[in-house]
Amino acid sequence: MRLGVFGGTFNPIHVGHLRAVIEVQETFTLDRFLLIPAAHPPHKGAEGMAAAEDRLQMVRLAVQDFPALEASDLELTRPGPSYTIETLEYLHDDFGSESLIHFVVGLDAFSEITTWKSYHRLFATAHFIVMTRPGSTLTNLDRFIHTHISKDYQYDNATSCYTHPRWCSIFCINITHLDISATQIRQWIRQGRSIRFLVPDTVEAFIKTKGLYR
């Protein structure tokens, strides 16, 4: 099985997230795609953060009509900070070695991977799919990978990815860029402005019902 994994605060999930994961799912023919809200993201403060259960419910509502996409409560059921390495190693053990795990991450987050817990182990556990947008690049990507991850990674033109003799591959994919941010959405809610077409209708209704981000 080919499994996709995309984590984040999803505070709230919006159509930019959904468009990106649909394009990744189709491009890499992933059988299942887990969207995993972080319960206690180690790199973000709690101010302005909706409760983890509310963020999980918004993800569930957002993906309910897409059979390949699933909301996962994996990080909500684990105490302490939501470290990616613990999530990926759990999935690796749970799904077995025959499953191919693809961890999906944005370019900005990938450029900060060295600040993540046990980040070298990530590349031994799952393939990486780095989402970029047309015209954007991580400056000196080869140098970044060779300096901070492993000098044994080499770009393979045939597969359009970086391969390693022992670790998993690193893929890059250009996705449709929708200039939408969760920060802006929260700000507009506080200002009483409409967020229609920025989030799914079900998510907008949930935000209004719960009075989130006021």
N, C-alpha and C positions, 0 to 999 in steps of 0.2 A: 504494500500500500504506500502511496505517496501522500504524505501528510504535510500540510502547511500550518505554520504557527505565526500568529501576529499578535504581539502584546502592546499594551499602552494604557494610558489612564482612561481614554474614551470619555472625556469630561466636557461635553458629551461626544458620543460618536456622531459623525456627520457624513455627508455624501462624498466628501473627498476620501475618507477612509474606505468607504464601500466601493467606490469606483476603482481605487487602487487594488484592493484585494480581488475584485472580480477579474481585473486584467492579469494579475499574477496567477490566479487559479486557472484561467483559461490557457495562458502561455505555457505553464509548466504542467498542465493536465493533472492537477492535484485532485486526489480522490476525496479528501476531507480537508477542511480548512478551519482551524480553531482560532477564534478571536478571544483573547484572554485579558480581561481587565486586571490591572495591577491593584491589589488590595492596599499595599503600603509601598508605593514607588520610592526607592531609595534616593532618587535624584530630584524629587519634587516635594515641595512643602504641602501641608494640608490645607492652607488657606485657599478658599474658593473651590475646594474639591468636594464634589457630591459624595455621599456615602457609597461605599463599594457595592452594596447590594443594589442601589439605584442605578449605578453605572452598568452593572451586569444586566439589569432588567432592560435598560435602554439598548444594549447590544442585542439581547434576545429579540426585542421588538424589531430592531433594524434588519435582522437577518432571517426572520421567520419565513419569508417567502423565497429564500434561496437555499435549496436542498444541500448544496455542497458546503455552505457556511454554517458554523456552529459557534454559539457562545459557550465559553467554558468558565466554570467557577473554580478552576484548579488553584489559582493563587489566593482566592478568598478563603479556601479551606485550610491553608497553611499559615501558621502563626509567623509573626516577624516580617521583616522587609521582603518584598517580592523580587528575589534575585533570579535573573533569567537562567543562570547556570543550573539552579535547582529545578526549575521548571523543565528545561530541556532534558536533563538527566532522568527525571521522573518519567517523561514521555518516552524516552529511549528504552527504559526498563519496561514500561507498561505496554508499549506497542511491539516490542521485540526487535531484534536485529534485522529482520527481513523488511521492516518498514523504513522508508527513506524520509527523514524529517527535514523539512525546509523551513528555516527560520527567516522570516521576512522583516526587513528593517529599512527605515528611511536613510537616505544618504547622510543627513545631519547626525543622526544617532550613530551611524557606523563610524563617522569621523571622531566620535567620542568613546569608542569601544574600549579604549585602554583604561577608562575610568570605571569599567564594570568589574564586578567581583569575578575573579578567576577567569578572566576573559580568554586566555589561551585555550582553556578546556572547552569553550564554546565551539571552537572550530574542529575539535575532535569528536564532537557530539552530533552536530547537525550541519547540513549544507546551509549556506547563507544566500539569500536573495536580496540584493541591495537595490532599493527603488530610487531611481533618479528621474529627473524630468529633462526634456530636450533642452540642450544648451548648458546643462549644469554638470559639473564634474567635481570629484574630490581631487583637489590639487595634488599632482604627483601620486596618483593612486598606487602605482607600482612601488614607489618608494615607501609609501605608508604601509602597505602590506608587508614588504620585505623587512622594514625596520621594526615595526611594532607587532607583527603577527608571526611571520616565518619567512625567512629568505628562500625556503624551498618551494614557495608558491610560484608557479609559472603560468603565464597566460596561454591558453590553448585556443588558437583561431578556429579550429574545427568545431569546438563546442561553445565558443564565446564565453569562456569562464576561466577562472584561475583554479588550477588543479594542484594537488599536493600529493606526494607519494604515500602519506599515511593519514592525513586529515581529510576533511570533507571539502567540497568545492565552494568557490565564491562566485555567484552569478550577479550580473548587473542587468537591470531592465528599465527602459524608459517608460514611464507611465504618463497618462494624461494628467496634466497639472491643473487642479482646480484651486484657485487662490482662496481657500477657506481655512479658517483656524478656529479651534475650540475657544481660544481666548477671546476672539472677536465675537463669537456667538454668545458667550457669557456676558460680554459687555453690552451687546445689543439687548439682551433680555433685561438687564438691569436698567437700561434706558427706555424700556417699553417698546422697543422696535420689533418688527416682525422677523422671524427666523425661517419663514416658510421657504421651501426649496433648498435650504442649507442642511436640514436634517430630514429624515423620513417623517411623514405625517404622524406615524405612530409614536415616534420619539418626541415630536413637538407636543402632542397631546399629553404624553406622560409628564413632560417637564411642566406643563401648565397645571396639570392635576396635582402634582406634588409640590408645586411652588418652588422649583429649584432655581438657583442662581439669582434670586431676588435680592 
